[in-house]
Amino acid sequence: MYILIAKVISSLSNKLNSILIIIASITLLIGCKQLNNTITDMETQEKNIQPTETHQTNISELEDSTENIPTFKETSEENNQINNKSIDIVITEENKITSNKDIPNTNWQMNTEVDSVGPEGVSPDAILLPDGRVRLYVTNMGIEIWESYDGLSFQKIEGKTPPGADPTIIQTSTGWRMYFTEFPPGGPDTGQAKISTATSIDGINWTKDDETGIVQEHDRKAWGVPDSFMLPNGQIRIIWTDMVKQKKLEVLRSATSSDGVYFNLDEGLRLSGGFVDSYVLNGLPNYMIVSTTPPGGPIKNPQRLFLANSVNGMDWKTNDYPLLDRSPRNALDPTSVYLGNNTWRIYYTLTDDSNPFEGFKIASAILTGPITPEEEPILVEEKINENQTSSEKIDVHLSDDESDKCTNKQYVYEDIGLALTAKQAGNMDSMAPMANPSSLKLLDGNIRLFFTNAGAGIGSAISSDGISFTYEGIRISAPEAMKQGVNLGPLRVFRLPDERIRLFVGSSQTGVQSFVSNNEGMTFSVEKGERISQEAAKMPAIQKLSIISIGNNNWQGYFGPAPQHGPPPPSGQNLINNNTPGQNNQQPGPPGQKP
């Protein structure tokens, strides 16, 4: 939501004294009313203009020509210098998104779920983590990070985010990339806002990377709230809210990038008529959810959420009726995570009452549709900022002899395909997160693979050749492990000298803990205490302990720091195995698994 930005950004600067903050807040309140020179100047011209029947919105506008819309390169020589670093992109049929999925929008339905999931603020952006957690980035006096294990109850976590607002996140081959709005101290009134980018390995601690070349070209309030998404051809497109000449209400514009850093403006407008706060559904680049402009002046209705559809990804149209109408409250700033079965959980900003400029909470709703999304490509990046991995940089120098030895010990790996899919592991959703594989050879010659399975716990699969695996079930239940004081996270499994199997787990809240099995990993028992504590490791959290024998019953272990998150909610389910000799304690897998 662009309205809140002046106050948010003003509060970010430690150099501003209280007087400046008060002035910025007053400026915000004026801006939140859409400025009389923006709305009231329109009143006389628009009083007799009826809303178009094509969208049934709270918006009316003069559909003037879009010719002479300013572009980045028309604004200043400085912007030309920024764009000189970018790869020229011409919007041709190759760059357009072609689709035969022009499904009538009436097949989509959105139903309210929870009016507050925890955070207060605007412009949320949601991502689904591999272990099933949902992470929300929210603008509230800066960019905050919130996480939830159930998607409905969020806790704030500490992190280092760039100074800005309106974050939008994409996954890359090296971690995550964020795009966000940067405003100078004067806010949008200065006409100098821009969209910048930052990178992160863990999604928690971010380092600013560069400017994208997307800049504000006017001094009107409505600007920002970018949404980034991957195109099927591997490029990245950003859509943001803007205002242009010959259009009295907000429009949506876009720019495209081949490297994810430097963008070129796409021709024309994606949508006009006062639609703002766009969000393209993950895996469905032909469908997006938009909000309507805030009420004020001739605009009477509160903000509502509409579905927009495009055949080519460039020319968009909205449905006749809103997907979500919370009148008299305002609904804006949509984002989502995919739940499977053509269902999304939508997170959006909801106001406490009809006032569109205060009382912001993040709410949720459930969206169902007729189309199954496709898995998005991941932005391939050659490198990520090395400062994020360590506060100290260590240079390693090898002698000529040592360099030769390293060169002579190179390995070549060949992709031989999937070992196990999410559906094969008992998940209804083919995109359910499965991670942290660790395997060992059993005494009978088979291979048993252990892994975290969609937040349900640690599951296992069996194979005779180490290539094709058959899912067995959940070996350690996450909810029951929590009851016993163990936080499940990245795991490693090892054979002990007495032929038992020990499974180490690390997490974002504790040191390294462990389980032991006497029956080849069929059932496990918790081993009390921690194998390595946070205090001993001098780390706030530890994960991925790998050990090797160094003789004389001594072992050497290697581990690393874990990202820190909030604790998962308690659960009443009791699924953990009790390690009863001779008893078949195999447990069912996550929801959707056949018994």
N, C-alpha and C positions, 0 to 999 in steps of 0.2 A: 504494500500500500504506500503510495507516494506521499500522502498527506502528512504523515507523521514525521517525515525525514528531517525537517528543519530542527525540530526539538531533539531528535535522537542524535543527530550529528553534532549539534552544538554542545551537547553534554559530554561528548567523547573527548573533547580537547581539554587537557589538564591546565592549559595556559589561560583559558577563559576565566575571568573572575565572575562573581555572582551577578554583577550588573549586566554583563554581556549575556549570561544565561537567561536572565529575566527578559532582556530585549528579544533574544531568539525565541523564547516561549511566546511572547506577544506576537512576534512575526508569524509563528506557527498558527496561532488562533486565527489570525487574519487569513492566512493561506488556507486553513482548513475550511473556511467559508467559501473557498474557491475564488477569493478576491473579487470585490465588486466589479473591478474592471475586467473580470473574465466572464462572470455570469450576468451581472446586472446590465452590462453593455449589450448582452444578447437578448435581454428580456423584450425590449421593444420590437426587435426584429423577429423574434421567435414566438411571440404570444399567439399568433394566428396560424402557426405551423403545427399540424397534427402529427402525432407519432406515426412512423411508417408501420404498415400492417405486417411487414415481413418479420419484425422481431417482437412486437408486443412488449417493448421495454419501457423504461422510464425516460427514454431519450427521444429528443427530436432535434434534427439538424438540417441545415441547408446543404444538400448534396452538390457542392460546388466542384469544379474541376480540380483534379489533383496535380495538374501540370505545375511546373516550377516549384515542386516540393524540394526544399534545400537538402543537399547531400553533405556528407562529411567533407568531401573534397572541395565543396563550394564555400565552406565557412571561413577558412583561414589557411595561410601557408603552414602554420604550425601543425594543423591536422593533416595536411598533405605529407609532412615529414613522418608523422606516425604511420600513415597508410603506405608509405613507401616501403615499410618493412613487411607489409602483408603480401600474400599471394593473391594475384588478381583473380577474382571469381566473377564470371559472367553467368547470369541466370539464364540457362538454356534448358532445353528439355531434359538434358542429362542430369542437371542439378535439381530439377523439380521432382517431387515425390509423386510417382504415379500409383494409383490405387483403383481397384475395382470394388472397394468396400464402401460404396456410397450408400450405406444403410440409413434408412429413415431414422431421424433422431428421436422419434417417439418410442423407439425400442429401448431407450436408455431411461433408467429411473434412479433417483437419488432420495434416500430416506435419512432423516436425522438420527443420530446415535447418541452422542454425549455432548453437552453444551460447554464443558470445560475439561480438557485432558491434563491441565496443569499450568502450562506457560501462559503468561500475559504478554501481549505484544501483537505485532503484525508481520506480514510477509513470511510465513513459515515455508520451509522447504524440507521435505521428508526423504530419507533414504532407508532402505532395508539392508541390514548388515547380514553377513553370512550365517551368524548364529541365531538369527531370527529376531534380534532386537531392532526396534525402530528408533532412528535418530532424527530429531527435529532441530533445525537451525532457525532461530526466531529473532526478529529485530525488536529489541526493547532496551533502549539506552545503550545501543551497541548490539553486536551479534552474539546471541547466547546459544548454548548447546544443551539439549535435553534428550534423555533416552528413556525407553520403556521396553519391558519384556513382553507385555501383553498388548501394546499399541494404544492403550486407553488411559494409563496412569504413568505420567512422566516425572522424572526427577532431573533437576539441573546438575550438570557435571562441569567441572572446571576445565578450561582449555584456553588456548591462545588464538584468538580470531583477529582478522584484520580490522582496522578502524573503518567502519562503513555500515551499510544497511542492505536489505533486500538480497540475502544470499541465495544462490542457486548452484547446485552441486552436480557434477558428473563424475563417473568412475573412470579411472585411467589405468594403464598397464603398470603404473608405479604407485598408485594410491588414489588420490582424489584431487579434483580441480574445482575451485570455487570462482564464480563470477559475482560481483557485488557492486553496489552503487557507492560512489565516493562523491561527497559534497564538500565544497569549500566552507569556511566558517559562516558565510552568509546564507548558506542553503541554496535551494533552487532559484531564489530571486537573482542570484549572481549570473545565471546562465552558464556556469562553468562546471557543472556536474559531469561525471564520466563513469563508465563501467570499467572496472579493473579486475584483475584475476590474481588468485593465490593458489598455492599448492600445499598438499599435506600427504604424509605417508599414512597416518592413522586416522585422519579426519578430525582430530582433536586439536593438534598444534599446527598452526598455519603460518606460512611465510609468503608475504606478498611477492608476486612474480613480475607483472608488467601491466601496462595499460593495453586495452584491446583496440583502441582507436574509435570506440563508440563514445561520442561526446554530445553534450546538450547544445542545441543550436538556437535557443531562445531563453528568455527569462521568465517564462510562465511556470506556474507551480507543478503542473502535471508532467512528471518526467521520472523514469526509472522503473523499478520493479521488474528486472530482467528475468526471463525464464530460458534456461539452456537445455538443449536436448540433442541427441545424436541422430543424424540422418542415416538411412540405409547404406549410403556410399561412404560412411566413415567421417563425413564432415560434421561440424557442429554449427547449429543455428541458435541465435539468441533473438528472442522477441521481447520487446519492452514497450512500455506506455510512453507516448509522446504527444506533442501538439505541433501542428504544422500550419503553414499559411493556407488560407482559404477553407480551413476546417475550424469550426467554432468549438467543437467538442473533441475529446481525446481520441487518439488513433493508436493502433498497434503497428509498429515497424519492426523490421528484422535485418540482421546481418549474418553472414556466413563465413566460416573459417575452415581452412584445411589443416591447420596445426593446433587449433584450440587456443591460440594466443592473440593473433592479429586478425581482425575482422574487416570485411568489406560490406558496405551497405547493399542490401537487396533493393531492386527497383520497386517502386510503388508502395502501397500500404497493404498490410495483411488484413486489417479490419478497421472500419471507421464507425462513427456514430456514437462515441462515448463509451466504448467497451475498454476495460482496463484489466490489469492483473491477470495476464494470460498464464495458462499452465497446460502444456501439451502432455497427454497421457503417455507414460512410459511404454515403449514398444508399439505405440499407435501414433505415428507422426502425422496422421490425417485427422486427429481428433484433439480438441483442446477445450478446456473449461475457462470461461472468462467471467469477470464481474462487470456490473454496470457502474457508471460514474456516481459519486455521492450525491444525495439530494441537495438542492439549493437553487434559488432563483426559479427558473421554469421547470426544473427537475423536481418532481414531487415524490416519486416512489423511492423506497429505500433500496440499497444495493442488493442485488440478487445474482445468483449464479446461472449462467446459460451454457449450453453445449454448442460448440462451433465445429463445422466439418469442412474439409477441403479435399478435393480430388487430387490436386497437384502439390499441396503444401504451401502454395503461394496465395491462392484466391480462396478466402474463407467466407462462410456464411453461417449465421446463427439460426438456432431453432426458433419457432414461433413463441414458445412459452418457456419460462425458466425451469431449470432442473431443480433448483432449491430457492424457495421464497420464505424467509423468516420474518416477514413483516409483522410488526413495525420495526423489528431489529434489522441490522445490516449484515449481510453475508458477503465476504470478499476474500481475496488472496488465497485461492485454492492450491493445494498440492496433494500428493497421494502416494500410497504404496499398494502394490498389487497383492491380493490375497489368494489368487487362484480362482478357477471356475468362473472366469469373466466377471470378477468382483474386485472392486478397489475400495480401500478405506480413504476417504477424502478428509484431509485436515484443512480447515479454513478459519479465517478471522471472523468472530461474531461479536457484535457490540451488545452492551447490556440493555440498551433501549434504542429509541429512534435516532438519538444523536450519533451521527456517523464519525465523530471525531474524538471519542473517548470511550473508556470502558471496554477495551479490547481483550478478548480471551480467545484461545485456540480451541475450536470445537471439532467434532468429527461427524461424518456421515458415511453411509454405505452407498456406493454407486454400482449398479449392475448394467451390463450391456450385452449386445449380441455378438461381440467379436473377442477372440482370444489374442492377446498381444504377443508379438514376436520378441525374442530376446534381442536387446539392443547391443550394437557393437560397442566395444570399449576403445576409448581414445588411446592410441599407442604413442607413448612418449619415450624419448630416448633416455632421459635422465630426470631426476627430481632433485630439488635443493638439498645438498649434502648436509647443510646446517641443521636439518630437522632430525637427523639420526643421532647426533652427538653434539655436545657443546664444545668439544675439543676435536680438532682434526689431527689424525695421526698419519704421518708419512712413513711408508715402508719402502726401504731401498734394498734391492737384492744385488748381490755381486753377479758378475757375468756367469759364474758357475751355477749359482742358485737360480738365475733366470733361465738357464738352459734346462735345469732339472724340471722347473715348472712347465716349460714348453713341452718337454717330453712326456708329461703326465696329463695331457688334455684328454677329455672324454667327450664323446659325441652321443647325444641322446636322440632316440627316434620315437615319435608319437605313434603308439600302437592302438590308440582309441580309448573309449570310455571303459572304465572298469566296473562302474555301477552308476545308475541314474537315480534321480530323486524318486521317480515312480517305482522303480525296482526296490527302493528302500522303504516302501510303504507309504509314500506321500502322495496325496491326491494331486498336488500342484507340481508340475514338472520343473518349476523354477524354485522349489523349496531349497533353502540353503543347507548344504552338506560340506563339512570342512574338517581340517586337522587330521588327515589320515595317518595312521601308524600301524604297521603290520609286523608279524613274526611268523616263523615256521613252527608248526606244531610237531609234537613227537611222532604223529602218524604221517608226517610228510606234507600235509595240507598247509595252506596259508590262511591265517585269520587276520582280517583287516578290521581295525577299530576306527571310529570317526564320530564326530559330533553330528547329530541328525536333527536338523530343523528345530533346535531348541528343546526337543523332547529329552535329550540326554545323550549318552554314548552308546551307539549301536555297533553291531559287528556284521561282517559278511565272510563267507568261506569260499575258498578256491583250491582247486587241485593243481592249477598251473600258474597261479599268480596273475592271470590276465582276465579271466572271466569269473565273476564273483556272484554268489547267491546270498541275498540278505537273510540274516538269522533273527534279528530282533534287537530290542533295547537291552543292553547289559547293565547299565547304570542309569537310573532315572534322575533327571535334573532336580525335580521338586523334592524327592526323597533325600537326595544327597545334600540339598540345602538344609533339610531338617537335622542332618547329622553334622552340620557345620562345614560342609565342603562346597565350594563354588566351582562348578565344572567350567573348564575352558580348554584351551589348546592342550592336547595330550601327547604322551609318548609312552610306548609299551616296551618292556624288556624281559628277557628270560634270566632268572636268577640261577646261581650255581646249584641250588637244591631243586631245580626244575619248576618252581612256582613262577607265576607271572606277576610282575609289578607294573602298575599303570600309574604314571605321574600326571597330575593335572596342575595347571597354573591358572590364575584368573586375574581380573582387574581389581580385586579387593584384598587378596591374601598373598602369602608366599606359596611355595610348592607343597601340595598335599598328595596323598597316594592311596591307592587301593591295591589289594593283593588277591590273587586267585590260585586255588589249589587244583582246579579242574580245567586247565587249558583255556582259561578266559571265558568259560561259560557263566560263572557267577563270581562276584567280587565282594570283598568286605573292606570297609573303611579302616585305614590305619590311623590311629589317633595322632594328633599333633601335626606339625609341619616338618617336612624334610629340609627345607631351607626357608628361614623366616625373612620377612621384609627387613628387619633390623640387621640381621647378619649379612644380607646381600647389599644393604644400603640402597635399596630400591623400594619405591612405594608399592610396587606390584611386580610379580615375577611370572614367567611362563616358559614353556617349551624346554624343560630340563631333559637333556640327552646325556647318557652316561656311557663310559667305556671302562673296561677292566684294565687296571695297570699292574695286576699281580698282587700276591700276598693278601688276597681278600680286600684290596683297596680299589676304589672307583674314582674316576674323575668325571665331573659333570660340567656341562656347558648350558647356559641359559641366558635369557635376555629380559628386559623390562616389558611389562604388559601395559597397554593403554588402560587408563582408569575410568571406570564407569560406575553408575549407581547400582545398588543391590537389586536383585530380582525380587518380585513380589512373592510372598509365601503361597504355598499350594497345599490343598488337603489330600492330594493324590498320594498313594503309597504303592510305588511300582518297583522299588529297588529290590534286587536279589539279596537274600540273607545268607548265602554261602553255606547252606545246609547240605552236608555230604550225602550223596545218593539221591537227593531230591531234585526233581526237574523244576528249576526256578526260572526257566526262560520266560521273559516278559514280552508283552505286545509292544509294537512300535508306535510311532506317532499316529495321530488321528488319520483315518483313512486306510490304515493297513488292514488287509484281510486277516482274520484269525487263522 
